[in-house]
Amino acid sequence: MNPEPLTPATLDRAAGYDVLATLMDPATRQSTLGPLDRLAPGFPDWIVTSLFGGTYQRPGLAPRERQLLTLAALAALGGVEPQLHGHVRSSLRLGMTPDQITESFVHLAPYVGVPKALAALRVASAAFAEAESEAKAESGAEAGGQE
């Protein structure tokens, strides 16, 4: 007895790395993937290929919508602060404002619990400060190079 044919899943490794390049700056990609690959060789490539080259390639949701869902899922899980921090940074790169990200976590409080919402807000605050500091350093470096 043969199973019913299923729609083939798309796994596009190159597209996965393209999505990752949109979501993460090069330094963050390297600091995230490099150590993980040394610990678990091949696992980061599997994540990028299957998640960003598979799930993220499905039709129906824009990257910003996917990112908002990811923020909500990570906040609901709790205990995944490094991943949440990275996805807050990715959300900023996709054009979400700190106010929108903050309001997303406030909105989640009655659904996921106040402690998890507060934890997400603490992570977001740190990510906002980091991004602001990097932007100031970058603009200072650009201004210094134009003299």
C-alpha positions as a Markdown table, in Angstrom:
| # | Residue | x | y | z |
|---|---|---|---|---|
| 1 | Met | 0.0 | 0.0 | 0.0 |
| 2 | Asn | 1.5 | 3.3 | -1.1 |
| 3 | Pro | 0.9 | 6.5 | 0.8 |
| 4 | Glu | -0.9 | 9.3 | -0.8 |
| 5 | Pro | 1.5 | 11.7 | -2.6 |
| 6 | Leu | 2.4 | 14.8 | -0.6 |
| 7 | Thr | 3.4 | 18.2 | -1.9 |
| 8 | Pro | 7.2 | 18.2 | -1.8 |
| 9 | Ala | 8.7 | 20.5 | 0.7 |
| 10 | Thr | 11.0 | 23.1 | -0.6 |
| 11 | Leu | 14.4 | 23.3 | 1.0 |
| 12 | Asp | 16.6 | 26.0 | -0.7 |
| 13 | Arg | 19.9 | 26.3 | 1.1 |
| 14 | Ala | 21.0 | 29.4 | -0.8 |
| 15 | Ala | 17.7 | 31.1 | -0.2 |
| 16 | Gly | 18.0 | 30.3 | 3.5 |
| 17 | Tyr | 21.4 | 32.0 | 3.7 |
| 18 | Asp | 19.9 | 35.0 | 1.8 |
| 19 | Val | 17.1 | 35.3 | 4.4 |
| 20 | Leu | 19.6 | 35.0 | 7.2 |
| 21 | Ala | 21.7 | 37.8 | 5.6 |
| 22 | Thr | 18.5 | 40.0 | 5.7 |
| 23 | Leu | 17.7 | 39.1 | 9.3 |
| 24 | Met | 21.3 | 39.2 | 10.8 |
| 25 | Asp | 24.3 | 41.5 | 10.3 |
| 26 | Pro | 27.5 | 39.6 | 9.4 |
| 27 | Ala | 29.0 | 39.9 | 12.9 |
| 28 | Thr | 25.9 | 38.5 | 14.5 |
| 29 | Arg | 25.7 | 35.6 | 12.0 |
| 30 | Gln | 29.3 | 34.7 | 12.6 |
| 31 | Ser | 29.1 | 35.0 | 16.4 |
| 32 | Thr | 26.0 | 32.8 | 16.4 |
| 33 | Leu | 26.8 | 30.2 | 13.7 |
| 34 | Gly | 30.5 | 29.9 | 14.2 |
| 35 | Pro | 30.5 | 28.7 | 17.8 |
| 36 | Leu | 27.5 | 26.5 | 17.2 |
| 37 | Asp | 29.2 | 24.8 | 14.3 |
| 38 | Arg | 32.3 | 24.1 | 16.3 |
| 39 | Leu | 30.1 | 22.5 | 19.0 |
| 40 | Ala | 27.7 | 20.7 | 16.7 |
| 41 | Pro | 29.2 | 20.5 | 13.2 |
| 42 | Gly | 26.6 | 20.9 | 10.5 |
| 43 | Phe | 23.8 | 21.8 | 12.8 |
| 44 | Pro | 23.8 | 25.5 | 12.0 |
| 45 | Asp | 23.7 | 24.7 | 8.2 |
| 46 | Trp | 20.7 | 22.4 | 8.9 |
| 47 | Ile | 18.9 | 25.2 | 10.8 |
| 48 | Val | 19.5 | 27.7 | 8.0 |
| 49 | Thr | 18.6 | 25.3 | 5.3 |
| 50 | Ser | 15.5 | 23.8 | 6.9 |
| 51 | Leu | 14.1 | 26.9 | 8.7 |
| 52 | Phe | 15.2 | 29.9 | 6.5 |
| 53 | Gly | 15.4 | 27.9 | 3.3 |
| 54 | Gly | 12.2 | 25.9 | 4.0 |
| 55 | Thr | 9.7 | 27.4 | 6.4 |
| 56 | Tyr | 10.5 | 31.0 | 5.6 |
| 57 | Gln | 10.2 | 30.2 | 1.8 |
| 58 | Arg | 6.5 | 29.2 | 2.1 |
| 59 | Pro | 4.0 | 31.6 | 0.6 |
| 60 | Gly | 1.3 | 33.4 | 2.6 |
| 61 | Leu | 3.3 | 35.5 | 5.1 |
| 62 | Ala | 5.6 | 38.5 | 4.6 |
| 63 | Pro | 9.0 | 38.5 | 6.4 |
| 64 | Arg | 7.8 | 41.0 | 8.9 |
| 65 | Glu | 4.7 | 38.9 | 9.8 |
| 66 | Arg | 6.9 | 35.9 | 10.2 |
| 67 | Gln | 9.2 | 37.9 | 12.5 |
| 68 | Leu | 6.3 | 39.1 | 14.6 |
| 69 | Leu | 5.1 | 35.5 | 15.0 |
| 70 | Thr | 8.7 | 34.4 | 16.0 |
| 71 | Leu | 8.8 | 37.1 | 18.6 |
| 72 | Ala | 5.5 | 36.0 | 20.1 |
| 73 | Ala | 6.6 | 32.3 | 20.1 |
| 74 | Leu | 9.9 | 33.0 | 21.7 |
| 75 | Ala | 8.3 | 35.2 | 24.4 |
| 76 | Ala | 5.7 | 32.5 | 25.1 |
| 77 | Leu | 8.4 | 29.8 | 25.4 |
| 78 | Gly | 10.5 | 31.8 | 27.9 |
| 79 | Gly | 14.1 | 30.6 | 28.7 |
| 80 | Val | 15.3 | 31.4 | 25.2 |
| 81 | Glu | 16.6 | 34.9 | 25.8 |
| 82 | Pro | 19.6 | 34.7 | 23.4 |
| 83 | Gln | 17.3 | 33.7 | 20.5 |
| 84 | Leu | 14.7 | 36.4 | 21.5 |
| 85 | His | 17.5 | 39.0 | 21.6 |
| 86 | Gly | 18.6 | 38.1 | 18.1 |
| 87 | His | 15.1 | 38.1 | 16.7 |
| 88 | Val | 14.4 | 41.5 | 18.3 |
| 89 | Arg | 17.5 | 42.7 | 16.4 |
| 90 | Ser | 16.2 | 41.1 | 13.3 |
| 91 | Ser | 12.9 | 42.8 | 13.7 |
| 92 | Leu | 14.6 | 46.1 | 13.8 |
| 93 | Arg | 16.5 | 45.2 | 10.6 |
| 94 | Leu | 13.2 | 44.4 | 8.9 |
| 95 | Gly | 11.8 | 47.9 | 9.8 |
| 96 | Met | 9.8 | 47.3 | 13.0 |
| 97 | Thr | 10.1 | 50.1 | 15.5 |
| 98 | Pro | 11.0 | 49.7 | 19.1 |
| 99 | Asp | 7.5 | 50.9 | 20.0 |
| 100 | Gln | 5.9 | 48.2 | 17.8 |
| 101 | Ile | 8.1 | 45.5 | 19.3 |
| 102 | Thr | 7.4 | 46.7 | 22.8 |
| 103 | Glu | 3.7 | 46.9 | 22.2 |
| 104 | Ser | 3.8 | 43.3 | 20.8 |
| 105 | Phe | 5.2 | 42.0 | 24.1 |
| 106 | Val | 2.8 | 44.1 | 26.2 |
| 107 | His | -0.1 | 42.7 | 24.1 |
| 108 | Leu | 1.1 | 39.2 | 24.9 |
| 109 | Ala | 1.0 | 39.6 | 28.7 |
| 110 | Pro | -2.5 | 38.3 | 29.2 |
| 111 | Tyr | -1.9 | 35.4 | 26.9 |
| 112 | Val | 1.6 | 34.2 | 28.0 |
| 113 | Gly | 1.7 | 35.7 | 31.5 |
| 114 | Val | 3.1 | 38.9 | 32.9 |
| 115 | Pro | 6.5 | 37.3 | 33.9 |
| 116 | Lys | 7.2 | 36.1 | 30.4 |
| 117 | Ala | 6.1 | 39.5 | 28.9 |
| 118 | Leu | 8.4 | 41.3 | 31.4 |
| 119 | Ala | 11.3 | 39.0 | 30.5 |
| 120 | Ala | 10.7 | 39.7 | 26.8 |
| 121 | Leu | 10.6 | 43.4 | 27.5 |
| 122 | Arg | 13.9 | 43.2 | 29.4 |
| 123 | Val | 15.5 | 41.4 | 26.4 |
| 124 | Ala | 14.0 | 43.9 | 24.0 |
| 125 | Ser | 15.3 | 46.8 | 26.0 |
| 126 | Ala | 18.9 | 45.4 | 26.0 |
| 127 | Ala | 18.6 | 44.7 | 22.2 |
| 128 | Phe | 17.4 | 48.3 | 21.6 |
| 129 | Ala | 20.3 | 49.8 | 23.6 |
| 130 | Glu | 22.8 | 47.6 | 21.8 |
| 131 | Ala | 21.4 | 48.5 | 18.3 |
| 132 | Glu | 21.4 | 52.2 | 19.3 |
| 133 | Ser | 24.9 | 52.0 | 20.5 |
| 134 | Glu | 26.1 | 50.3 | 17.3 |
| 135 | Ala | 24.3 | 52.9 | 15.2 |
| 136 | Lys | 26.0 | 55.8 | 17.1 |
| 137 | Ala | 29.4 | 54.1 | 16.7 |
| 138 | Glu | 28.8 | 53.5 | 13.0 |
| 139 | Ser | 27.6 | 57.1 | 12.4 |
| 140 | Gly | 30.6 | 58.4 | 14.4 |
| 141 | Ala | 33.0 | 56.2 | 12.3 |
| 142 | Glu | 31.4 | 57.5 | 9.1 |
| 143 | Ala | 31.7 | 61.1 | 10.3 |
| 144 | Gly | 35.3 | 60.6 | 11.3 |
| 145 | Gly | 36.1 | 59.1 | 7.9 |
| 146 | Gln | 34.7 | 62.1 | 6.1 |
| 147 | Glu | 37.0 | 64.7 | 7.6 |
